[in-house]
Amino acid sequence: MSNHKSKNVTLKEVAKRAGVSAMTVSRALSDKAHLVSPETAKRCREIATEMGYVPNLMARSLRGEQLKTIVLFAEFISRHHYLAELVDIVSRSIEGRKYSVISCQSLSSFHQALRNFNLSGAVVIAPPESFYADPFGEQCIGPVVPPSTVLIHSAEEQSDFNEVSPDIDAFNFNAACHLIELGHRHLAYVGGPRMEEEPHWFDLRKSGIQRAMREYGVPTENLHYQPCTDAEMGPIAFQQLLRKAPDTTAIMCLNDEIAVATVMGAQSQQVQVPEALSVIGCNDIRLARFFRPPLTTLGIDIQSMVNIALDLLFDDIQSRSKSDSEPTKIKLSANLIVRGSTAPPPRK
């Protein structure tokens, strides 16, 4: 058995061991297994597994066969604990539904996978703005058959795809309400690109914060925004924020990593958290509760979000027809998790 696994095993070798034709093995290992007796299909699958046979996806696509494979596209996975966990749960959940996964971390590799393989569907996580301009790369590679597609955690308003995402407006409304109820009146948001580069990106977050400020009678001009592309820039971003908005007593952050970096930046400036500054993160990564102080953050049930998204995707795949109905868009609310990084502002 080890000799077989030391090289690429062919379909013919599996067929020879099973005592059947290569066509029979091909059917047994594909979505045409119903054309083979259950006993034969089971034997072929067992022998293929034992010999370490790996189907040639390219060859199957060239034959026009739609693969029981989903392409997963997510950028910059290593930069965000939340994103890495989300990708892991999506991949495992797809495999739990007896489908394979091709993972892509760039838009070009995503388009390449669509060109090379006849895939059943696509899951796009936190799609960049460039995705919406040409989702399937047709402007570059020509017409393709768009697979059933679902978006997870999109920050753009769109009406072309099924989508399950956090309600960004509600997330920031909840965070701002918590801080205002503690007594804070000078708020800031840290994280993301410069406003002039992607104004829509910040508008989604600003709308929820300003809604809370208006409800509590806090002047909306008391909200300041500080760009910060990743956690490594957190301490510098905090210093820049304090220079232009020294009255700030509470900060909402794009994610928990930037929140942790903001706390570290504050402490390096002798600004204590939460005594002098409150900080809220987002996504409730596993380490958030173990940080000192434990991080107040916004969390979402990732597994439920993934389950809903994959239900939409596989319903679309199984229907095998594109309806003219509007795509389903589901927004999920956040759970505010109050820990030790928020408190009332210092008395003056």
Rosetta blueprint (number, residue, H / E / L):
1 M L
2 S H
3 N H
4 H H
5 K H
6 S L
7 K L
8 N L
9 V L
10 T L
11 L H
12 K H
13 E H
14 V H
15 A H
16 K H
17 R H
18 A H
19 G L
20 V L
21 S L
22 A H
23 M H
24 T H
25 V H
26 S H
27 R H
28 A H
29 L L
30 S L
31 D L
32 K L
33 A H
34 H H
35 L H
36 V L
37 S L
38 P H
39 E H
40 T H
41 A H
42 K H
43 R H
44 C H
45 R H
46 E H
47 I H
48 A H
49 T H
50 E H
51 M H
52 G L
53 Y L
54 V L
55 P L
56 N L
57 L H
58 M H
59 A H
60 R H
61 S H
62 L H
63 R L
64 G L
65 E L
66 Q L
67 L E
68 K E
69 T E
70 I E
71 V E
72 L E
73 F E
74 A L
75 E L
76 F L
77 I H
78 S H
79 R H
80 H L
81 H H
82 Y H
83 L H
84 A H
85 E H
86 L H
87 V H
88 D H
89 I H
90 V H
91 S H
92 R H
93 S H
94 I H
95 E H
96 G H
97 R L
98 K L
99 Y L
100 S E
101 V E
102 I E
103 S E
104 C E
105 Q L
106 S L
107 L H
108 S H
109 S H
110 F H
111 H H
112 Q H
113 A H
114 L H
115 R H
116 N H
117 F L
118 N L
119 L E
120 S E
121 G E
122 A E
123 V E
124 V E
125 I E
126 A L
127 P L
128 P L
129 E H
130 S H
131 F H
132 Y H
133 A H
134 D L
135 P L
136 F L
137 G L
138 E H
139 Q H
140 C H
141 I H
142 G L
143 P L
144 V L
145 V L
146 P L
147 P L
148 S E
149 T E
150 V E
151 L E
152 I E
153 H L
154 S L
155 A L
156 E L
157 E L
158 Q L
159 S L
160 D L
161 F L
162 N E
163 E E
164 V E
165 S E
166 P E
167 D L
168 I H
169 D H
170 A H
171 F H
172 N H
173 F H
174 N H
175 A H
176 A H
177 C H
178 H H
179 L H
180 I H
181 E H
182 L H
183 G L
184 H L
185 R L
186 H L
187 L E
188 A E
189 Y E
190 V E
191 G L
192 G E
193 P L
194 R L
195 M L
196 E L
197 E L
198 E L
199 P H
200 H H
201 W H
202 F H
203 D H
204 L H
205 R H
206 K H
207 S H
208 G H
209 I H
210 Q H
211 R H
212 A H
213 M H
214 R H
215 E H
216 Y L
217 G L
218 V L
219 P L
220 T H
221 E H
222 N H
223 L E
224 H E
225 Y E
226 Q E
227 P L
228 C E
229 T L
230 D L
231 A H
232 E H
233 M H
234 G H
235 P H
236 I H
237 A H
238 F H
239 Q H
240 Q H
241 L H
242 L H
243 R H
244 K H
245 A L
246 P L
247 D L
248 T L
249 T L
250 A E
251 I E
252 M E
253 C E
254 L L
255 N L
256 D H
257 E H
258 I H
259 A H
260 V H
261 A H
262 T H
263 V H
264 M H
265 G H
266 A H
267 Q H
268 S H
269 Q L
270 Q L
271 V L
272 Q L
273 V L
274 P L
275 E L
276 A L
277 L L
278 S E
279 V E
280 I E
281 G L
282 C L
283 N L
284 D L
285 I L
286 R L
287 L L
288 A H
289 R H
290 F H
291 F L
292 R L
293 P L
294 P L
295 L L
296 T E
297 T E
298 L E
299 G E
300 I L
301 D L
302 I H
303 Q H
304 S H
305 M H
306 V H
307 N H
308 I H
309 A H
310 L H
311 D H
312 L H
313 L H
314 F H
315 D H
316 D H
317 I H
318 Q H
319 S H
320 R L
321 S L
322 K L
323 S L
324 D L
325 S L
326 E L
327 P L
328 T L
329 K E
330 I E
331 K E
332 L E
333 S L
334 A L
335 N E
336 L E
337 I E
338 V L
339 R L
340 G L
341 S L
342 T L
343 A L
344 P L
345 P L
346 P L
347 R L
348 K L
